[in-house]
Amino acid sequence: MPAFMHSSEPGWLWIVFVAIVLVALFVDFVLLRKQGSHEIHAKEAAIWSVIWVLVSLAFNGLLWWAVKDSSGDTRLANTKFVEFLTGYLLEKSLAVDNIFIFLLIFNYF
């Protein structure tokens, strides 16, 4: 039996998660490809960063609501909310750390 069948989150939330990932990939590979190669300025990068962060936070809100609705336990929903947010912030900080390391390596060569 798949692992998500034993989780506190309802199964439909996994479908929503996969749908969000597929829409994000579609936007990235199909819609934005039509723009062609261009120099990305700080403003455009900031706008897209804010969009993806808001999508993640919206999913986290949906996660909180789904867990609270399915279990009726606000404490469990709060725990899942904090777990998701912590993991998201950790991954974001590691991504920034990787960019810093790449810059150091590229500047060295």
Biopython code that builds the backbone (N, CA, C, O; Angstrom):
import numpy as np
from Bio.PDB.StructureBuilder import StructureBuilder

atoms = [
    (1, "MET", "N", (0.847, -1.178, 0.000)),
    (1, "MET", "CA", (0.000, 0.000, 0.000)),
    (1, "MET", "C", (0.891, 1.240, 0.000)),
    (1, "MET", "O", (1.867, 1.288, 0.749)),
    (2, "PRO", "N", (0.579, 2.255, -0.829)),
    (2, "PRO", "CA", (1.408, 3.459, -0.883)),
    (2, "PRO", "C", (1.468, 4.179, 0.464)),
    (2, "PRO", "O", (0.547, 4.096, 1.277)),
    (3, "ALA", "N", (2.573, 4.884, 0.673)),
    (3, "ALA", "CA", (2.799, 5.569, 1.951)),
    (3, "ALA", "C", (1.735, 6.625, 2.234)),
    (3, "ALA", "O", (1.362, 6.836, 3.388)),
    (4, "PHE", "N", (1.242, 7.291, 1.183)),
    (4, "PHE", "CA", (0.281, 8.370, 1.435)),
    (4, "PHE", "C", (-1.052, 7.849, 1.944)),
    (4, "PHE", "O", (-1.842, 8.624, 2.485)),
    (5, "MET", "N", (-1.325, 6.562, 1.788)),
    (5, "MET", "CA", (-2.583, 6.009, 2.286)),
    (5, "MET", "C", (-2.592, 5.957, 3.815)),
    (5, "MET", "O", (-3.657, 5.847, 4.423)),
    (6, "HIS", "N", (-1.409, 6.036, 4.439)),
    (6, "HIS", "CA", (-1.318, 5.976, 5.895)),
    (6, "HIS", "C", (-1.027, 7.345, 6.506)),
    (6, "HIS", "O", (-0.729, 7.440, 7.696)),
    (7, "SER", "N", (-1.110, 8.385, 5.717)),
    (7, "SER", "CA", (-0.793, 9.716, 6.228)),
    (7, "SER", "C", (-2.048, 10.388, 6.768)),
    (7, "SER", "O", (-3.169, 9.924, 6.558)),
    (8, "SER", "N", (-1.824, 11.507, 7.477)),
    (8, "SER", "CA", (-2.959, 12.239, 8.039)),
    (8, "SER", "C", (-3.620, 13.137, 6.999)),
    (8, "SER", "O", (-4.707, 13.668, 7.228)),
    (9, "GLU", "N", (-2.957, 13.304, 5.852)),
    (9, "GLU", "CA", (-3.520, 14.130, 4.789)),
    (9, "GLU", "C", (-4.479, 13.286, 3.946)),
    (9, "GLU", "O", (-4.231, 12.100, 3.727)),
    (10, "PRO", "N", (-5.564, 13.889, 3.476)),
    (10, "PRO", "CA", (-6.475, 13.138, 2.599)),
    (10, "PRO", "C", (-5.815, 12.856, 1.246)),
    (10, "PRO", "O", (-4.956, 13.615, 0.797)),
    (11, "GLY", "N", (-6.220, 11.768, 0.608)),
    (11, "GLY", "CA", (-5.638, 11.356, -0.661)),
    (11, "GLY", "C", (-5.800, 12.376, -1.772)),
    (11, "GLY", "O", (-4.925, 12.493, -2.630)),
    (12, "TRP", "N", (-6.906, 13.120, -1.775)),
    (12, "TRP", "CA", (-7.123, 14.107, -2.838)),
    (12, "TRP", "C", (-6.088, 15.223, -2.793)),
    (12, "TRP", "O", (-5.833, 15.875, -3.805)),
    (13, "LEU", "N", (-5.495, 15.443, -1.629)),
    (13, "LEU", "CA", (-4.483, 16.492, -1.527)),
    (13, "LEU", "C", (-3.235, 16.127, -2.332)),
    (13, "LEU", "O", (-2.573, 17.008, -2.881)),
    (14, "TRP", "N", (-2.913, 14.836, -2.405)),
    (14, "TRP", "CA", (-1.799, 14.396, -3.247)),
    (14, "TRP", "C", (-2.094, 14.682, -4.712)),
    (14, "TRP", "O", (-1.201, 15.066, -5.467)),
    (15, "ILE", "N", (-3.333, 14.496, -5.107)),
    (15, "ILE", "CA", (-3.716, 14.781, -6.496)),
    (15, "ILE", "C", (-3.569, 16.274, -6.773)),
    (15, "ILE", "O", (-3.085, 16.663, -7.836)),
    (16, "VAL", "N", (-3.981, 17.109, -5.829)),
    (16, "VAL", "CA", (-3.830, 18.558, -5.983)),
    (16, "VAL", "C", (-2.351, 18.918, -6.073)),
    (16, "VAL", "O", (-1.963, 19.744, -6.899)),
    (17, "PHE", "N", (-1.522, 18.303, -5.230)),
    (17, "PHE", "CA", (-0.087, 18.574, -5.251)),
    (17, "PHE", "C", (0.526, 18.224, -6.606)),
    (17, "PHE", "O", (1.278, 19.016, -7.175)),
    (18, "VAL", "N", (0.206, 17.046, -7.116)),
    (18, "VAL", "CA", (0.730, 16.624, -8.425)),
    (18, "VAL", "C", (0.219, 17.564, -9.520)),
    (18, "VAL", "O", (0.962, 17.902, -10.441)),
    (19, "ALA", "N", (-1.030, 17.982, -9.427)),
    (19, "ALA", "CA", (-1.586, 18.909, -10.417)),
    (19, "ALA", "C", (-0.845, 20.248, -10.384)),
    (19, "ALA", "O", (-0.563, 20.821, -11.436)),
    (20, "ILE", "N", (-0.531, 20.749, -9.199)),
    (20, "ILE", "CA", (0.209, 22.010, -9.082)),
    (20, "ILE", "C", (1.597, 21.874, -9.698)),
    (20, "ILE", "O", (2.060, 22.775, -10.397)),
    (21, "VAL", "N", (2.258, 20.750, -9.440)),
    (21, "VAL", "CA", (3.584, 20.524, -10.019)),
    (21, "VAL", "C", (3.498, 20.458, -11.537)),
    (21, "VAL", "O", (4.336, 21.038, -12.229)),
    (22, "LEU", "N", (2.494, 19.759, -12.066)),
    (22, "LEU", "CA", (2.343, 19.661, -13.517)),
    (22, "LEU", "C", (2.026, 21.020, -14.146)),
    (22, "LEU", "O", (2.537, 21.337, -15.221)),
    (23, "VAL", "N", (1.199, 21.816, -13.494)),
    (23, "VAL", "CA", (0.907, 23.160, -14.000)),
    (23, "VAL", "C", (2.171, 24.018, -13.974)),
    (23, "VAL", "O", (2.430, 24.765, -14.917)),
    (24, "ALA", "N", (2.953, 23.918, -12.911)),
    (24, "ALA", "CA", (4.209, 24.682, -12.826)),
    (24, "ALA", "C", (5.164, 24.279, -13.946)),
    (24, "ALA", "O", (5.795, 25.138, -14.563)),
    (25, "LEU", "N", (5.275, 22.978, -14.213)),
    (25, "LEU", "CA", (6.127, 22.518, -15.310)),
    (25, "LEU", "C", (5.603, 22.999, -16.664)),
    (25, "LEU", "O", (6.384, 23.384, -17.534)),
    (26, "PHE", "N", (4.291, 22.977, -16.836)),
    (26, "PHE", "CA", (3.690, 23.458, -18.085)),
    (26, "PHE", "C", (3.998, 24.941, -18.286)),
    (26, "PHE", "O", (4.387, 25.359, -19.377)),
    (27, "VAL", "N", (3.822, 25.727, -17.233)),
    (27, "VAL", "CA", (4.112, 27.161, -17.325)),
    (27, "VAL", "C", (5.584, 27.368, -17.677)),
    (27, "VAL", "O", (5.914, 28.191, -18.532)),
    (28, "ASP", "N", (6.457, 26.625, -17.021)),
    (28, "ASP", "CA", (7.887, 26.804, -17.228)),
    (28, "ASP", "C", (8.334, 26.354, -18.616)),
    (28, "ASP", "O", (9.058, 27.081, -19.295)),
    (29, "PHE", "N", (7.916, 25.172, -19.041)),
    (29, "PHE", "CA", (8.421, 24.596, -20.290)),
    (29, "PHE", "C", (7.631, 24.979, -21.537)),
    (29, "PHE", "O", (8.177, 24.935, -22.639)),
    (30, "VAL", "N", (6.371, 25.349, -21.393)),
    (30, "VAL", "CA", (5.551, 25.646, -22.569)),
    (30, "VAL", "C", (5.267, 27.145, -22.680)),
    (30, "VAL", "O", (5.618, 27.770, -23.681)),
    (31, "LEU", "N", (4.642, 27.712, -21.674)),
    (31, "LEU", "CA", (4.244, 29.113, -21.767)),
    (31, "LEU", "C", (5.434, 30.065, -21.788)),
    (31, "LEU", "O", (5.472, 30.995, -22.595)),
    (32, "LEU", "N", (6.407, 29.839, -20.907)),
    (32, "LEU", "CA", (7.546, 30.742, -20.853)),
    (32, "LEU", "C", (8.536, 30.491, -21.981)),
    (32, "LEU", "O", (9.374, 31.347, -22.264)),
    (33, "ARG", "N", (8.456, 29.348, -22.620)),
    (33, "ARG", "CA", (9.346, 29.051, -23.750)),
    (33, "ARG", "C", (9.038, 29.973, -24.929)),
    (33, "ARG", "O", (9.925, 30.283, -25.724)),
    (34, "LYS", "N", (7.796, 30.408, -25.041)),
    (34, "LYS", "CA", (7.401, 31.291, -26.134)),
    (34, "LYS", "C", (8.079, 32.653, -26.034)),
    (34, "LYS", "O", (8.197, 33.361, -27.034)),
    (35, "GLN", "N", (8.525, 33.024, -24.839)),
    (35, "GLN", "CA", (9.235, 34.288, -24.675)),
    (35, "GLN", "C", (10.594, 34.242, -25.366)),
    (35, "GLN", "O", (11.158, 35.276, -25.724)),
    (36, "GLY", "N", (11.099, 33.056, -25.543)),
    (36, "GLY", "CA", (12.416, 32.921, -26.160)),
    (36, "GLY", "C", (13.523, 33.260, -25.181)),
    (36, "GLY", "O", (13.273, 33.618, -24.030)),
    (37, "SER", "N", (14.733, 33.142, -25.655)),
    (37, "SER", "CA", (15.893, 33.453, -24.839)),
    (37, "SER", "C", (15.964, 34.956, -24.622)),
    (37, "SER", "O", (15.922, 35.735, -25.575)),
    (38, "HIS", "N", (16.072, 35.350, -23.382)),
    (38, "HIS", "CA", (16.229, 36.764, -23.080)),
    (38, "HIS", "C", (16.934, 36.919, -21.748)),
    (38, "HIS", "O", (16.967, 36.008, -20.921)),
    (39, "GLU", "N", (17.492, 38.091, -21.570)),
    (39, "GLU", "CA", (18.171, 38.372, -20.316)),
    (39, "GLU", "C", (17.124, 38.597, -19.228)),
    (39, "GLU", "O", (16.187, 39.376, -19.398)),
    (40, "ILE", "N", (17.299, 37.913, -18.134)),
    (40, "ILE", "CA", (16.356, 38.036, -17.023)),
    (40, "ILE", "C", (16.890, 39.099, -16.067)),
    (40, "ILE", "O", (17.989, 38.974, -15.528)),
    (41, "HIS", "N", (16.103, 40.129, -15.872)),
    (41, "HIS", "CA", (16.487, 41.221, -14.977)),
    (41, "HIS", "C", (15.989, 40.920, -13.567)),
    (41, "HIS", "O", (15.176, 40.021, -13.354)),
    (42, "ALA", "N", (16.488, 41.682, -12.628)),
    (42, "ALA", "CA", (16.151, 41.466, -11.220)),
    (42, "ALA", "C", (14.651, 41.581, -10.967)),
    (42, "ALA", "O", (14.099, 40.832, -10.160)),
    (43, "LYS", "N", (13.988, 42.512, -11.648)),
    (43, "LYS", "CA", (12.551, 42.704, -11.428)),
    (43, "LYS", "C", (11.769, 41.463, -11.855)),
    (43, "LYS", "O", (10.897, 40.998, -11.121)),
    (44, "GLU", "N", (12.073, 40.926, -13.036)),
    (44, "GLU", "CA", (11.376, 39.725, -13.510)),
    (44, "GLU", "C", (11.651, 38.540, -12.596)),
    (44, "GLU", "O", (10.742, 37.772, -12.282)),
    (45, "ALA", "N", (12.910, 38.386, -12.165)),
    (45, "ALA", "CA", (13.258, 37.287, -11.256)),
    (45, "ALA", "C", (12.519, 37.420, -9.931)),
    (45, "ALA", "O", (12.044, 36.429, -9.377)),
    (46, "ALA", "N", (12.422, 38.639, -9.428)),
    (46, "ALA", "CA", (11.724, 38.868, -8.161)),
    (46, "ALA", "C", (10.229, 38.569, -8.291)),
    (46, "ALA", "O", (9.626, 37.980, -7.395)),
    (47, "ILE", "N", (9.644, 38.978, -9.409)),
    (47, "ILE", "CA", (8.208, 38.714, -9.622)),
    (47, "ILE", "C", (7.941, 37.215, -9.649)),
    (47, "ILE", "O", (7.028, 36.733, -8.978)),
    (48, "TRP", "N", (8.745, 36.467, -10.433)),
    (48, "TRP", "CA", (8.532, 35.020, -10.509)),
    (48, "TRP", "C", (8.818, 34.338, -9.170)),
    (48, "TRP", "O", (8.141, 33.376, -8.808)),
    (49, "SER", "N", (9.802, 34.824, -8.444)),
    (49, "SER", "CA", (10.084, 34.253, -7.126)),
    (49, "SER", "C", (8.900, 34.449, -6.188)),
    (49, "SER", "O", (8.514, 33.530, -5.465)),
    (50, "VAL", "N", (8.324, 35.654, -6.201)),
    (50, "VAL", "CA", (7.159, 35.933, -5.357)),
    (50, "VAL", "C", (5.978, 35.056, -5.759)),
    (50, "VAL", "O", (5.255, 34.552, -4.899)),
    (51, "ILE", "N", (5.783, 34.874, -7.057)),
    (51, "ILE", "CA", (4.678, 34.020, -7.529)),
    (51, "ILE", "C", (4.827, 32.603, -6.999)),
    (51, "ILE", "O", (3.870, 32.035, -6.472)),
    (52, "TRP", "N", (6.027, 32.020, -7.132)),
    (52, "TRP", "CA", (6.209, 30.623, -6.703)),
    (52, "TRP", "C", (6.151, 30.484, -5.183)),
    (52, "TRP", "O", (5.670, 29.471, -4.674)),
    (53, "VAL", "N", (6.632, 31.485, -4.456)),
    (53, "VAL", "CA", (6.523, 31.444, -3.001)),
    (53, "VAL", "C", (5.052, 31.522, -2.584)),
    (53, "VAL", "O", (4.628, 30.812, -1.672)),
    (54, "LEU", "N", (4.269, 32.388, -3.252)),
    (54, "LEU", "CA", (2.835, 32.481, -2.938)),
    (54, "LEU", "C", (2.091, 31.187, -3.261)),
    (54, "LEU", "O", (1.180, 30.797, -2.530)),
    (55, "VAL", "N", (2.473, 30.518, -4.354)),
    (55, "VAL", "CA", (1.861, 29.224, -4.676)),
    (55, "VAL", "C", (2.162, 28.218, -3.567)),
    (55, "VAL", "O", (1.279, 27.468, -3.149)),
    (56, "SER", "N", (3.395, 28.201, -3.098)),
    (56, "SER", "CA", (3.767, 27.282, -2.013)),
    (56, "SER", "C", (3.017, 27.587, -0.723)),
    (56, "SER", "O", (2.550, 26.677, -0.039)),
    (57, "LEU", "N", (2.903, 28.864, -0.397)),
    (57, "LEU", "CA", (2.176, 29.234, 0.821)),
    (57, "LEU", "C", (0.686, 28.926, 0.698)),
    (57, "LEU", "O", (0.043, 28.543, 1.675)),
    (58, "ALA", "N", (0.141, 29.096, -0.504)),
    (58, "ALA", "CA", (-1.272, 28.747, -0.718)),
    (58, "ALA", "C", (-1.475, 27.244, -0.541)),
    (58, "ALA", "O", (-2.466, 26.810, 0.046)),
    (59, "PHE", "N", (-0.528, 26.452, -1.054)),
    (59, "PHE", "CA", (-0.636, 24.999, -0.862)),
    (59, "PHE", "C", (-0.524, 24.657, 0.617)),
    (59, "PHE", "O", (-1.227, 23.771, 1.103)),
    (60, "ASN", "N", (0.347, 25.346, 1.332)),
    (60, "ASN", "CA", (0.479, 25.088, 2.767)),
    (60, "ASN", "C", (-0.816, 25.414, 3.496)),
    (60, "ASN", "O", (-1.207, 24.695, 4.415)),
    (61, "GLY", "N", (-1.487, 26.493, 3.094)),
    (61, "GLY", "CA", (-2.796, 26.807, 3.678)),
    (61, "GLY", "C", (-3.829, 25.730, 3.363)),
    (61, "GLY", "O", (-4.635, 25.360, 4.217)),
    (62, "LEU", "N", (-3.795, 25.234, 2.134)),
    (62, "LEU", "CA", (-4.699, 24.143, 1.753)),
    (62, "LEU", "C", (-4.393, 22.883, 2.556)),
    (62, "LEU", "O", (-5.306, 22.169, 2.971)),
    (63, "LEU", "N", (-3.113, 22.612, 2.774)),
    (63, "LEU", "CA", (-2.710, 21.466, 3.594)),
    (63, "LEU", "C", (-3.277, 21.600, 5.004)),
    (63, "LEU", "O", (-3.849, 20.655, 5.548)),
    (64, "TRP", "N", (-3.111, 22.788, 5.590)),
    (64, "TRP", "CA", (-3.634, 23.012, 6.948)),
    (64, "TRP", "C", (-5.145, 22.767, 6.988)),
    (64, "TRP", "O", (-5.647, 22.075, 7.873)),
    (65, "TRP", "N", (-5.857, 23.341, 6.021)),
    (65, "TRP", "CA", (-7.316, 23.199, 5.991)),
    (65, "TRP", "C", (-7.723, 21.735, 5.793)),
    (65, "TRP", "O", (-8.642, 21.251, 6.453)),
    (66, "ALA", "N", (-7.035, 21.027, 4.878)),
    (66, "ALA", "CA", (-7.396, 19.632, 4.589)),
    (66, "ALA", "C", (-7.162, 18.733, 5.797)),
    (66, "ALA", "O", (-7.990, 17.872, 6.095)),
    (67, "VAL", "N", (-6.045, 18.924, 6.494)),
    (67, "VAL", "CA", (-5.764, 18.101, 7.679)),
    (67, "VAL", "C", (-6.755, 18.414, 8.781)),
    (67, "VAL", "O", (-7.257, 17.503, 9.440)),
    (68, "LYS", "N", (-7.047, 19.691, 8.992)),
    (68, "LYS", "CA", (-8.018, 20.069, 10.019)),
    (68, "LYS", "C", (-9.401, 19.531, 9.688)),
    (68, "LYS", "O", (-10.118, 19.059, 10.570)),
    (69, "ASP", "N", (-9.773, 19.602, 8.412)),
    (69, "ASP", "CA", (-11.093, 19.133, 7.991)),
    (69, "ASP", "C", (-11.212, 17.618, 8.097)),
    (69, "ASP", "O", (-12.250, 17.106, 8.515)),
    (70, "SER", "N", (-10.156, 16.896, 7.722)),
    (70, "SER", "CA", (-10.257, 15.431, 7.716)),
    (70, "SER", "C", (-10.093, 14.827, 9.104)),
    (70, "SER", "O", (-10.704, 13.804, 9.414)),
    (71, "SER", "N", (-9.260, 15.461, 9.951)),
    (71, "SER", "CA", (-9.029, 14.887, 11.277)),
    (71, "SER", "C", (-9.797, 15.614, 12.378)),
    (71, "SER", "O", (-10.049, 15.047, 13.441)),
    (72, "GLY", "N", (-10.166, 16.866, 12.123)),
    (72, "GLY", "CA", (-10.847, 17.650, 13.144)),
    (72, "GLY", "C", (-9.909, 18.130, 14.237)),
    (72, "GLY", "O", (-10.356, 18.697, 15.235)),
    (73, "ASP", "N", (-8.618, 17.910, 14.059)),
    (73, "ASP", "CA", (-7.624, 18.250, 15.071)),
    (73, "ASP", "C", (-6.807, 19.462, 14.609)),
    (73, "ASP", "O", (-5.996, 19.360, 13.689)),
    (74, "THR", "N", (-7.029, 20.595, 15.250)),
    (74, "THR", "CA", (-6.303, 21.816, 14.886)),
    (74, "THR", "C", (-4.823, 21.700, 15.222)),
    (74, "THR", "O", (-3.981, 22.228, 14.495)),
    (75, "ARG", "N", (-4.496, 21.014, 16.318)),
    (75, "ARG", "CA", (-3.092, 20.866, 16.692)),
    (75, "ARG", "C", (-2.325, 20.075, 15.645)),
    (75, "ARG", "O", (-1.190, 20.426, 15.321)),
    (76, "LEU", "N", (-2.920, 19.017, 15.109)),
    (76, "LEU", "CA", (-2.282, 18.229, 14.061)),
    (76, "LEU", "C", (-2.125, 19.072, 12.800)),
    (76, "LEU", "O", (-1.088, 19.023, 12.139)),
    (77, "ALA", "N", (-3.155, 19.842, 12.471)),
    (77, "ALA", "CA", (-3.080, 20.717, 11.296)),
    (77, "ALA", "C", (-1.973, 21.754, 11.464)),
    (77, "ALA", "O", (-1.234, 22.032, 10.519)),
    (78, "ASN", "N", (-1.854, 22.327, 12.665)),
    (78, "ASN", "CA", (-0.788, 23.295, 12.929)),
    (78, "ASN", "C", (0.592, 22.642, 12.813)),
    (78, "ASN", "O", (1.527, 23.248, 12.290)),
    (79, "THR", "N", (0.711, 21.426, 13.295)),
    (79, "THR", "CA", (1.981, 20.698, 13.211)),
    (79, "THR", "C", (2.362, 20.462, 11.754)),
    (79, "THR", "O", (3.508, 20.690, 11.369)),
    (80, "LYS", "N", (1.416, 20.009, 10.945)),
    (80, "LYS", "CA", (1.690, 19.774, 9.525)),
    (80, "LYS", "C", (2.034, 21.071, 8.811)),
    (80, "LYS", "O", (2.900, 21.090, 7.936)),
    (81, "PHE", "N", (1.358, 22.159, 9.180)),
    (81, "PHE", "CA", (1.633, 23.468, 8.597)),
    (81, "PHE", "C", (3.079, 23.882, 8.884)),
    (81, "PHE", "O", (3.801, 24.315, 7.986)),
    (82, "VAL", "N", (3.487, 23.744, 10.136)),
    (82, "VAL", "CA", (4.838, 24.136, 10.528)),
    (82, "VAL", "C", (5.873, 23.209, 9.888)),
    (82, "VAL", "O", (6.937, 23.673, 9.478)),
    (83, "GLU", "N", (5.579, 21.905, 9.796)),
    (83, "GLU", "CA", (6.509, 20.967, 9.155)),
    (83, "GLU", "C", (6.734, 21.338, 7.687)),
    (83, "GLU", "O", (7.871, 21.358, 7.216)),
    (84, "PHE", "N", (5.654, 21.630, 6.971)),
    (84, "PHE", "CA", (5.783, 22.005, 5.565)),
    (84, "PHE", "C", (6.563, 23.305, 5.429)),
    (84, "PHE", "O", (7.478, 23.401, 4.611)),
    (85, "LEU", "N", (6.204, 24.307, 6.230)),
    (85, "LEU", "CA", (6.874, 25.601, 6.158)),
    (85, "LEU", "C", (8.357, 25.484, 6.500)),
    (85, "LEU", "O", (9.195, 26.115, 5.856)),
    (86, "THR", "N", (8.680, 24.683, 7.505)),
    (86, "THR", "CA", (10.075, 24.479, 7.886)),
    (86, "THR", "C", (10.855, 23.820, 6.759)),
    (86, "THR", "O", (11.959, 24.252, 6.430)),
    (87, "GLY", "N", (10.286, 22.780, 6.169)),
    (87, "GLY", "CA", (10.946, 22.110, 5.044)),
    (87, "GLY", "C", (11.118, 23.041, 3.863)),
    (87, "GLY", "O", (12.160, 23.027, 3.208)),
    (88, "TYR", "N", (10.114, 23.846, 3.584)),
    (88, "TYR", "CA", (10.182, 24.785, 2.460)),
    (88, "TYR", "C", (11.278, 25.827, 2.692)),
    (88, "TYR", "O", (12.076, 26.101, 1.795)),
    (89, "LEU", "N", (11.317, 26.404, 3.893)),
    (89, "LEU", "CA", (12.336, 27.408, 4.195)),
    (89, "LEU", "C", (13.734, 26.811, 4.200)),
    (89, "LEU", "O", (14.688, 27.469, 3.787)),
    (90, "LEU", "N", (13.867, 25.577, 4.662)),
    (90, "LEU", "CA", (15.158, 24.897, 4.643)),
    (90, "LEU", "C", (15.635, 24.690, 3.212)),
    (90, "LEU", "O", (16.798, 24.949, 2.903)),
    (91, "GLU", "N", (14.748, 24.227, 2.339)),
    (91, "GLU", "CA", (15.112, 24.034, 0.934)),
    (91, "GLU", "C", (15.460, 25.353, 0.256)),
    (91, "GLU", "O", (16.399, 25.408, -0.538)),
    (92, "LYS", "N", (14.720, 26.415, 0.556)),
    (92, "LYS", "CA", (15.027, 27.730, -0.012)),
    (92, "LYS", "C", (16.408, 28.201, 0.439)),
    (92, "LYS", "O", (17.187, 28.711, -0.366)),
    (93, "SER", "N", (16.709, 28.030, 1.724)),
    (93, "SER", "CA", (18.015, 28.469, 2.220)),
    (93, "SER", "C", (19.142, 27.641, 1.617)),
    (93, "SER", "O", (20.217, 28.178, 1.349)),
    (94, "LEU", "N", (18.925, 26.355, 1.397)),
    (94, "LEU", "CA", (19.946, 25.527, 0.751)),
    (94, "LEU", "C", (20.136, 25.919, -0.704)),
    (94, "LEU", "O", (21.251, 25.851, -1.222)),
    (95, "ALA", "N", (19.068, 26.327, -1.369)),
    (95, "ALA", "CA", (19.180, 26.763, -2.759)),
    (95, "ALA", "C", (20.014, 28.045, -2.838)),
    (95, "ALA", "O", (20.849, 28.182, -3.733)),
    (96, "VAL", "N", (19.798, 28.977, -1.918)),
    (96, "VAL", "CA", (20.582, 30.212, -1.895)),
    (96, "VAL", "C", (22.038, 29.885, -1.574)),
    (96, "VAL", "O", (22.949, 30.481, -2.149)),
    (97, "ASP", "N", (22.259, 28.956, -0.675)),
    (97, "ASP", "CA", (23.614, 28.532, -0.338)),
    (97, "ASP", "C", (24.311, 27.941, -1.569)),
    (97, "ASP", "O", (25.485, 28.218, -1.811)),
    (98, "ASN", "N", (23.597, 27.139, -2.334)),
    (98, "ASN", "CA", (24.172, 26.559, -3.550)),
    (98, "ASN", "C", (24.556, 27.645, -4.553)),
    (98, "ASN", "O", (25.605, 27.552, -5.191)),
    (99, "ILE", "N", (23.724, 28.665, -4.699)),
    (99, "ILE", "CA", (24.047, 29.765, -5.616)),
    (99, "ILE", "C", (25.330, 30.454, -5.166)),
    (99, "ILE", "O", (26.180, 30.790, -5.992)),
    (100, "PHE", "N", (25.472, 30.663, -3.878)),
    (100, "PHE", "CA", (26.677, 31.290, -3.348)),
    (100, "PHE", "C", (27.906, 30.436, -3.664)),
    (100, "PHE", "O", (28.936, 30.972, -4.071)),
    (101, "ILE", "N", (27.814, 29.136, -3.485)),
    (101, "ILE", "CA", (28.931, 28.236, -3.770)),
    (101, "ILE", "C", (29.260, 28.249, -5.264)),
    (101, "ILE", "O", (30.432, 28.291, -5.638)),
    (102, "PHE", "N", (28.242, 28.212, -6.114)),
    (102, "PHE", "CA", (28.486, 28.276, -7.569)),
    (102, "PHE", "C", (29.210, 29.563, -7.937)),
    (102, "PHE", "O", (30.139, 29.541, -8.744)),
    (103, "LEU", "N", (28.793, 30.687, -7.353)),
    (103, "LEU", "CA", (29.460, 31.957, -7.635)),
    (103, "LEU", "C", (30.919, 31.926, -7.207)),
    (103, "LEU", "O", (31.787, 32.428, -7.921)),
    (104, "LEU", "N", (31.192, 31.344, -6.053)),
    (104, "LEU", "CA", (32.578, 31.238, -5.610)),
    (104, "LEU", "C", (33.411, 30.400, -6.570)),
    (104, "LEU", "O", (34.529, 30.778, -6.920)),
    (105, "ILE", "N", (32.872, 29.269, -6.993)),
    (105, "ILE", "CA", (33.600, 28.381, -7.900)),
    (105, "ILE", "C", (33.808, 29.052, -9.256)),
    (105, "ILE", "O", (34.912, 29.021, -9.799)),
    (106, "PHE", "N", (32.750, 29.659, -9.808)),
    (106, "PHE", "CA", (32.882, 30.291, -11.121)),
    (106, "PHE", "C", (33.826, 31.483, -11.086)),
    (106, "PHE", "O", (34.569, 31.714, -12.040)),
    (107, "ASN", "N", (33.806, 32.240, -9.998)),
    (107, "ASN", "CA", (34.727, 33.367, -9.893)),
    (107, "ASN", "C", (36.172, 32.905, -9.753)),
    (107, "ASN", "O", (37.092, 33.597, -10.189)),
    (108, "TYR", "N", (36.372, 31.751, -9.153)),
    (108, "TYR", "CA", (37.723, 31.206, -9.007)),
    (108, "TYR", "C", (38.308, 30.862, -10.377)),
    (108, "TYR", "O", (39.476, 31.141, -10.646)),
    (109, "PHE", "N", (37.499, 30.260, -11.235)),
    (109, "PHE", "CA", (37.982, 29.861, -12.562)),
    (109, "PHE", "C", (37.827, 30.995, -13.539)),
    (109, "PHE", "O", (38.178, 30.853, -14.710)),
]
sb = StructureBuilder()
sb.init_structure("model")
sb.init_model(0)
sb.init_chain("A")
sb.init_seg("    ")
for serial, (resi, resn, name, xyz) in enumerate(atoms, 1):
    if name == "N":
        sb.init_residue(resn, " ", resi, " ")
    sb.init_atom(name, np.array(xyz, "f"), 0.0, 1.0, " ", f" {name:<3s}", serial, name[0])
structure = sb.get_structure()
